[in-house]
Amino acid sequence: MATWQRLGIAVTWTVALAIAGILYNEVFLQSLYPLIDQSGTFSTPIVWLNRIAPIVILVLLVAVWVWVVAGAVQDERSVDARRVR
């Protein structure tokens, strides 16, 4: 895959995850989370969701950009290997 294609995918994922982060903040944290009774029976999954969702978004973003960099390095190594032969 070409570098510009890999960058296009990474930018698309970055925009999508930014939108997911905005939706998470505006819809969940600002609108729904204050309505939840923290001492309720079913509040534990909501509290865990509040802790895990930002971490998942960040891990996905880092994974996509690591994939872009690793792919570029792998392409360069394959080009160097072809030049040596």
Summary of the structure (lengths in Angstrom):
residues: 85
radius of gyration: 19.7
end to end distance: 22.0
largest distance: 67.6
contacts: 196
relative contact order: 0.14
helix: 88%
strand: 0%
